[in-house]
Amino acid sequence: MSSDTTIPQTAEAVASSEAISPSSKLAMFGADQPLELDSGVELAPWQIAYETYGTLNADKTNAVVVCHALTGDQYAASTNPVTGKQGWWSLMVGPGKPIDTNHYFVICANVLGGCLGTTGPATLDPATGSPYGLNLPVVTIRDMVRAQARLVEHLGIQTLFSVIGGSMGGMQVLQWAASYPEKVFSAVPIAAAARHTSQNIAFHEVGRQAIMADPDWRGGNYISEGVRPTKGLAVARMAAHVTYMSDESLHQKFGRNLQDRENLTFGFDADFQIESYLRHQGMTFVDRFDANSYLYVTRAMDYFDLAHEFGGSLPAAFKETKTRFCVMSFTSDWLFPTSESRRIVQALNAAAANVSFVEIDSDRGHDAFLLDVPEMFETIRGFITGAANARGIPAPGEGATS
């Protein structure tokens, strides 16, 4: 934890402080402990910020890694220090929740390239004393998982009971299962895919270009120059947020309702509620997220293609795996549609893996995995209980872990 007792007053100042000296737990790896990246670069020194929930049992067999999505963070079930809001998966993780912290030890780390304490573009480059900016090597999903694996090893944990996550978090789950099959007893990729589609890459490129077109981006050196590309980052967030919802959910929530007016203004102010909503989403996002991190993390998703790592064969990624899988999708998710989840399931079946698949009927789009969806909770609770029984871990209702 940081020894600085000064409390920044603005969200921007808090975010900047958290990027360098997070208030969460922090594992630091020195110059003699480099992280080998897919780009061929060795990153050192480096650090990873994380939160834990629950208690590790005596046998160290009840650890669950929760992987966050694109704009998530390590605060899955605790208060975010920048926004002051509850953790992004507080509905899922906690005492008595589907991922029950009375029974499981949950680890959630900020991804490599992020902006809340793990080494990212806002981190100070030890060679210059200034933020890395675009001098940070480009990272991949596999690099993120390598960093998490080093953290798990640092915590003295040999195997994980489960790895769970949605969207980009689901990509990390698949990468964990492919890269470290001997370490992962069970895996739950939700609303995810084994590759990023050209459509998804296109949406990300729109966001990146919006950021880089902002005059205050300054070639990625905006922190050193005392400015921030807030307008570009806000537009990037607005464009992305549309993809997280379904047409039906947008219609139900907003329709063509006007915002605080009875008639059209015949101008370019936010006449419609949906316009006002998106503008609000964009402007609140810039207070908690770094623009360069947005470039890096979206690029990591774009590069993700698990089959490519295994000679173009997705089943080969799971060859002889002993991991138990539960793959989940949502009917109204057009960003990561059910067809992508079925592709994963087919590959797992071809590899003779232990896999179950659930498509959940929901009109809430891609973001359903973050929301109150009872069928999702019931499915995960049931899968985890079954996996706990198979591993000999007392599940909820069967006594506390020892």
C-alpha positions as CSV (number, residue, x, y, z in Angstrom):
1,M,0.0,0.0,0.0
2,S,1.1,3.5,-0.6
3,S,2.6,5.4,2.3
4,D,1.3,8.7,0.9
5,T,-1.2,10.1,3.4
6,T,-2.4,12.8,1.0
7,I,-6.0,12.0,-0.1
8,P,-6.6,13.3,-3.7
9,Q,-9.9,15.1,-4.0
10,T,-10.8,14.4,-7.6
11,A,-11.6,11.1,-9.4
12,E,-8.8,12.0,-11.9
13,A,-6.3,12.5,-9.1
14,V,-7.4,9.3,-7.4
15,A,-7.1,7.3,-10.6
16,S,-3.6,8.7,-11.3
17,S,-2.5,7.8,-7.8
18,E,-4.0,4.3,-8.0
19,A,-2.2,3.6,-11.2
20,I,1.2,4.0,-9.5
21,S,0.5,3.1,-5.8
22,P,-2.7,1.1,-5.6
23,S,-4.7,0.8,-2.4
24,S,-5.2,-2.9,-3.2
25,K,-2.7,-5.6,-2.6
26,L,0.4,-5.4,-4.7
27,A,2.9,-8.1,-5.8
28,M,6.2,-6.6,-7.2
29,F,8.7,-8.5,-9.3
30,G,12.2,-7.1,-9.7
31,A,14.7,-6.7,-12.5
32,D,15.7,-10.3,-11.9
33,Q,12.1,-11.6,-12.3
34,P,11.2,-10.5,-15.8
35,L,7.9,-11.3,-17.5
36,E,8.4,-12.7,-20.9
37,L,5.8,-11.2,-23.4
38,D,4.5,-12.6,-26.6
39,S,6.2,-9.7,-28.4
40,G,9.6,-11.1,-27.5
41,V,10.3,-8.4,-24.9
42,E,11.1,-9.1,-21.3
43,L,9.3,-6.7,-19.0
44,A,11.1,-5.9,-15.8
45,P,10.6,-4.7,-13.2
46,W,6.8,-5.1,-13.1
47,Q,3.9,-5.4,-10.7
48,I,0.4,-6.7,-10.4
49,A,-2.3,-5.3,-8.2
50,Y,-5.0,-7.6,-6.9
51,E,-7.7,-8.1,-4.3
52,T,-8.6,-11.3,-2.4
53,Y,-11.9,-12.4,-0.8
54,G,-12.5,-15.3,1.6
55,T,-9.9,-17.6,3.2
56,L,-7.5,-20.0,1.6
57,N,-8.0,-23.4,3.1
58,A,-5.2,-25.5,4.6
59,D,-4.7,-27.6,1.5
60,K,-4.8,-24.5,-0.8
61,T,-7.4,-26.2,-3.0
62,N,-10.2,-23.7,-2.9
63,A,-8.7,-20.8,-4.8
64,V,-10.8,-19.2,-7.5
65,V,-9.4,-16.6,-10.0
66,V,-11.9,-14.1,-11.2
67,C,-10.9,-12.4,-14.5
68,H,-12.3,-9.0,-15.3
69,A,-13.6,-7.6,-18.6
70,L,-12.2,-4.8,-20.7
71,T,-12.9,-1.9,-18.4
72,G,-13.1,-3.8,-15.2
73,D,-10.5,-4.0,-12.4
74,Q,-9.4,-6.0,-9.3
75,Y,-12.3,-4.7,-7.2
76,A,-14.8,-7.5,-8.1
77,A,-16.5,-7.4,-4.8
78,S,-15.1,-4.5,-2.8
79,T,-15.5,-0.7,-3.1
80,N,-13.7,0.8,-6.0
81,P,-11.4,3.6,-4.6
82,V,-11.8,5.8,-7.7
83,T,-15.6,5.7,-8.1
84,G,-16.6,4.8,-4.6
85,K,-19.0,2.3,-6.0
86,Q,-19.5,-1.4,-5.2
87,G,-17.4,-4.0,-7.0
88,W,-18.4,-4.8,-10.5
89,W,-19.3,-8.4,-9.6
90,S,-20.7,-7.9,-6.1
91,L,-23.8,-9.8,-7.3
92,M,-21.7,-12.9,-8.0
93,V,-18.9,-12.8,-5.4
94,G,-19.3,-12.7,-1.7
95,P,-20.7,-14.5,1.4
96,G,-23.6,-16.6,0.3
97,K,-23.3,-15.5,-3.4
98,P,-22.8,-18.0,-6.2
99,I,-19.0,-17.7,-5.8
100,D,-19.3,-18.0,-2.0
101,T,-16.4,-16.4,-0.2
102,N,-17.4,-18.3,2.9
103,H,-16.1,-21.4,1.1
104,Y,-13.7,-20.2,-1.7
105,F,-10.7,-18.0,-1.7
106,V,-11.2,-15.5,-4.6
107,I,-8.3,-13.7,-6.3
108,C,-9.0,-10.9,-8.8
109,A,-6.1,-9.0,-10.4
110,N,-5.9,-5.9,-12.5
111,V,-4.8,-7.0,-16.0
112,L,-1.4,-6.2,-17.4
113,G,-1.7,-3.0,-19.4
114,G,-4.5,-1.8,-17.0
115,C,-4.6,1.4,-15.0
116,L,-5.2,0.5,-11.4
117,G,-1.8,-0.6,-10.1
118,T,-0.7,-3.4,-12.5
119,T,2.1,-2.3,-14.9
120,G,0.5,-0.4,-17.7
121,P,1.1,2.7,-19.8
122,A,0.4,5.1,-16.8
123,T,3.0,3.3,-14.7
124,L,6.3,5.1,-14.2
125,D,9.1,3.7,-16.5
126,P,12.0,3.1,-14.1
127,A,14.4,4.0,-17.0
128,T,13.0,7.5,-17.4
129,G,11.0,8.2,-14.3
130,S,8.1,9.2,-16.5
131,P,4.9,7.2,-17.4
132,Y,5.5,4.5,-20.0
133,G,2.9,5.9,-22.4
134,L,3.3,4.0,-25.7
135,N,6.8,2.9,-24.7
136,L,5.2,0.0,-22.9
137,P,5.4,-3.1,-25.0
138,V,2.1,-4.2,-26.5
139,V,0.6,-7.0,-24.4
140,T,-1.7,-10.0,-25.2
141,I,-4.3,-12.0,-23.3
142,R,-1.7,-14.7,-22.9
143,D,0.6,-12.1,-21.3
144,M,-2.1,-11.1,-18.9
145,V,-2.6,-14.7,-17.9
146,R,1.2,-15.2,-17.5
147,A,1.2,-12.3,-15.1
148,Q,-1.7,-13.8,-13.2
149,A,0.0,-17.2,-13.1
150,R,3.1,-15.6,-11.6
151,L,0.8,-14.0,-9.0
152,V,-0.8,-17.3,-8.1
153,E,2.6,-18.8,-7.7
154,H,3.7,-15.9,-5.6
155,L,0.8,-16.6,-3.3
156,G,2.0,-20.2,-2.9
157,I,-0.9,-21.8,-4.7
158,Q,-0.1,-24.7,-7.0
159,T,-3.6,-25.4,-8.5
160,L,-6.8,-23.4,-8.9
161,F,-10.2,-24.8,-8.1
162,S,-11.7,-22.5,-10.7
163,V,-11.1,-19.7,-13.2
164,I,-14.2,-17.6,-14.0
165,G,-14.9,-14.5,-16.1
166,G,-17.0,-12.9,-18.7
167,S,-16.2,-11.2,-22.0
168,M,-12.4,-10.4,-22.0
169,G,-12.4,-12.2,-18.7
170,G,-13.8,-15.2,-20.5
171,M,-10.9,-15.0,-23.0
172,Q,-8.5,-15.1,-20.0
173,V,-10.4,-18.2,-18.7
174,L,-9.8,-20.0,-22.0
175,Q,-6.2,-19.0,-22.1
176,W,-5.7,-20.2,-18.5
177,A,-7.2,-23.6,-19.5
178,A,-5.0,-23.8,-22.6
179,S,-1.8,-22.6,-21.1
180,Y,-2.0,-24.2,-17.6
181,P,-4.3,-27.2,-17.9
182,E,-2.7,-28.9,-15.0
183,K,-3.4,-25.9,-12.7
184,V,-7.1,-25.4,-13.6
185,F,-9.6,-27.8,-12.1
186,S,-12.7,-26.0,-13.5
187,A,-13.3,-23.1,-15.9
188,V,-16.3,-20.9,-16.6
189,P,-16.0,-18.7,-19.7
190,I,-19.1,-16.5,-19.9
191,A,-20.2,-14.4,-23.0
192,A,-16.8,-15.0,-24.5
193,A,-15.1,-16.3,-27.7
194,A,-11.9,-18.1,-28.6
195,R,-11.0,-15.3,-31.0
196,H,-11.9,-11.7,-31.6
197,T,-14.0,-11.3,-34.8
198,S,-13.4,-8.8,-37.5
199,Q,-16.5,-6.9,-36.4
200,N,-15.3,-6.6,-32.9
201,I,-11.8,-5.5,-34.1
202,A,-13.6,-2.8,-36.1
203,F,-15.5,-1.5,-33.1
204,H,-12.3,-1.3,-31.2
205,E,-10.5,0.5,-34.0
206,V,-13.2,3.2,-34.0
207,G,-12.6,3.7,-30.3
208,R,-8.8,3.8,-30.6
209,Q,-9.0,6.3,-33.5
210,A,-11.4,8.5,-31.4
211,I,-8.7,8.6,-28.7
212,M,-5.8,9.3,-31.0
213,A,-7.7,12.0,-32.9
214,D,-8.1,14.0,-29.7
215,P,-5.6,16.8,-29.8
216,D,-4.8,16.2,-26.1
217,W,-3.7,12.7,-26.7
218,R,-0.3,14.1,-27.7
219,G,1.1,10.9,-29.2
220,G,0.3,9.1,-26.0
221,N,2.4,11.5,-23.8
222,Y,-0.6,13.4,-22.3
223,I,0.2,12.6,-18.7
224,S,3.7,14.0,-19.0
225,E,2.3,17.1,-20.7
226,G,-0.4,17.6,-18.1
227,V,-3.5,17.1,-20.3
228,R,-5.9,14.2,-20.9
229,P,-7.8,13.1,-24.1
230,T,-11.1,13.0,-22.3
231,K,-13.2,13.8,-25.3
232,G,-11.7,11.0,-27.4
233,L,-11.9,8.5,-24.6
234,A,-15.5,9.5,-23.9
235,V,-16.5,8.9,-27.5
236,A,-14.7,5.5,-27.5
237,R,-16.7,4.5,-24.4
238,M,-19.9,5.7,-26.0
239,A,-19.3,3.6,-29.1
240,A,-18.4,0.5,-27.1
241,H,-21.3,0.8,-24.7
242,V,-23.8,0.5,-27.5
243,T,-22.3,-2.9,-28.3
244,Y,-22.8,-4.1,-24.7
245,M,-26.6,-3.7,-24.9
246,S,-29.2,-5.3,-27.1
247,D,-31.7,-3.4,-29.4
248,E,-34.5,-4.7,-27.2
249,S,-32.9,-3.4,-24.0
250,L,-32.2,0.0,-25.5
251,H,-35.8,0.2,-26.7
252,Q,-37.2,-0.9,-23.4
253,K,-35.1,1.5,-21.4
254,F,-35.2,4.6,-23.7
255,G,-37.3,4.1,-26.8
256,R,-37.4,7.4,-28.6
257,N,-38.2,9.3,-25.4
258,L,-37.0,12.9,-25.2
259,Q,-34.6,14.1,-22.5
260,D,-36.1,16.8,-20.3
261,R,-38.1,18.4,-23.0
262,E,-41.4,18.1,-24.8
263,N,-40.4,18.9,-28.3
264,L,-37.4,18.5,-30.6
265,T,-34.9,21.4,-30.5
266,F,-33.9,21.1,-34.1
267,G,-30.3,21.3,-33.0
268,F,-27.5,19.0,-31.9
269,D,-28.0,18.9,-28.1
270,A,-29.1,15.7,-26.5
271,D,-32.7,15.6,-27.6
272,F,-33.1,11.9,-26.9
273,Q,-32.7,10.1,-23.6
274,I,-30.3,7.6,-25.2
275,E,-28.1,10.4,-26.3
276,S,-27.9,11.8,-22.8
277,Y,-27.3,8.4,-21.4
278,L,-24.4,7.7,-23.7
279,R,-22.8,11.1,-23.0
280,H,-23.1,10.4,-19.3
281,Q,-21.5,7.0,-19.7
282,G,-18.6,8.6,-21.7
283,M,-17.9,11.4,-19.3
284,T,-18.0,9.2,-16.1
285,F,-15.7,6.7,-17.7
286,V,-12.9,9.1,-18.3
287,D,-12.6,9.7,-14.5
288,R,-11.7,6.1,-13.8
289,F,-9.9,4.8,-16.9
290,D,-6.7,5.7,-18.7
291,A,-6.8,6.4,-22.4
292,N,-3.6,4.6,-23.3
293,S,-4.8,1.6,-21.2
294,Y,-7.9,1.5,-23.4
295,L,-5.6,1.3,-26.5
296,Y,-3.5,-1.5,-25.0
297,V,-6.3,-3.7,-23.6
298,T,-8.5,-3.4,-26.7
299,R,-5.4,-4.4,-28.7
300,A,-4.9,-7.4,-26.5
301,M,-8.5,-8.6,-27.2
302,D,-8.0,-8.0,-31.0
303,Y,-4.9,-10.2,-31.0
304,F,-6.6,-13.0,-29.2
305,D,-7.0,-16.2,-31.4
306,L,-6.6,-19.3,-29.3
307,A,-6.6,-21.7,-32.3
308,H,-3.8,-19.8,-33.9
309,E,-1.6,-20.7,-31.0
310,F,-2.2,-24.3,-31.7
311,G,-1.6,-24.6,-35.4
312,G,-5.1,-23.3,-36.3
313,S,-6.8,-26.1,-34.4
314,L,-9.0,-25.0,-31.5
315,P,-9.5,-28.6,-30.2
316,A,-5.7,-28.9,-30.0
317,A,-5.8,-26.1,-27.4
318,F,-7.6,-28.4,-25.0
319,K,-6.0,-31.7,-26.0
320,E,-6.2,-34.2,-23.1
321,T,-7.4,-31.6,-20.7
322,K,-8.8,-32.7,-17.4
323,T,-10.4,-29.3,-16.7
324,R,-14.2,-29.3,-16.2
325,F,-15.9,-26.5,-18.3
326,C,-19.1,-24.7,-18.1
327,V,-19.6,-22.4,-21.1
328,M,-22.3,-19.8,-21.0
329,S,-23.9,-17.4,-23.5
330,F,-26.9,-15.0,-23.7
331,T,-29.5,-15.1,-26.5
332,S,-29.4,-11.3,-27.1
333,D,-25.6,-10.9,-27.0
334,W,-24.6,-9.9,-30.5
335,L,-21.1,-8.8,-29.6
336,F,-20.1,-12.3,-28.4
337,P,-23.0,-14.4,-29.9
338,T,-23.9,-17.9,-28.9
339,S,-22.3,-19.2,-32.1
340,E,-18.9,-18.3,-30.7
341,S,-19.7,-20.2,-27.4
342,R,-20.9,-23.2,-29.5
343,R,-17.6,-23.1,-31.3
344,I,-15.8,-23.4,-28.0
345,V,-18.1,-26.3,-26.9
346,Q,-17.6,-28.1,-30.2
347,A,-13.8,-27.9,-29.8
348,L,-14.0,-29.1,-26.2
349,N,-16.2,-32.0,-27.3
350,A,-13.7,-32.8,-30.0
351,A,-11.0,-32.9,-27.3
352,A,-13.2,-35.2,-25.2
353,A,-13.3,-32.6,-22.4
354,N,-15.8,-32.5,-19.6
355,V,-18.1,-29.7,-20.7
356,S,-21.6,-28.3,-20.1
357,F,-23.2,-25.5,-22.0
358,V,-26.0,-23.1,-21.1
359,E,-27.5,-20.5,-23.4
360,I,-29.5,-18.1,-21.1
361,D,-32.6,-16.4,-22.4
362,S,-32.0,-12.7,-21.8
363,D,-32.9,-9.5,-23.5
364,R,-30.1,-7.5,-21.8
365,G,-27.3,-8.0,-24.3
366,H,-23.7,-8.7,-23.7
367,D,-23.7,-6.9,-20.3
368,A,-26.1,-9.5,-18.9
369,F,-23.1,-11.3,-17.3
370,L,-22.7,-8.2,-15.0
371,L,-26.4,-8.0,-14.1
372,D,-29.0,-9.7,-12.0
373,V,-29.7,-12.7,-14.1
374,P,-31.0,-15.5,-11.8
375,E,-30.5,-18.3,-14.3
376,M,-26.8,-17.4,-14.6
377,F,-26.4,-17.4,-10.8
378,E,-28.2,-20.7,-10.5
379,T,-26.1,-22.3,-13.2
380,I,-22.8,-21.1,-11.7
381,R,-23.8,-22.1,-8.2
382,G,-24.7,-25.5,-9.4
383,F,-21.6,-26.0,-11.5
384,I,-19.3,-24.9,-8.7
385,T,-21.0,-27.1,-6.2
386,G,-20.6,-30.1,-8.5
387,A,-17.0,-29.3,-9.1
388,A,-16.3,-28.8,-5.4
389,N,-17.8,-32.2,-4.7
390,A,-15.6,-33.7,-7.4
391,R,-12.5,-32.1,-5.9
392,G,-13.5,-33.0,-2.3
393,I,-14.0,-29.4,-1.2
394,P,-16.9,-28.7,1.1
395,A,-19.4,-26.7,-0.9
396,P,-21.9,-24.2,0.6
397,G,-24.3,-26.1,2.9
398,E,-21.7,-28.9,3.5
399,G,-19.6,-27.2,6.2
400,A,-16.8,-24.7,6.2
401,T,-13.4,-25.1,4.5
402,S,-10.6,-26.2,6.7
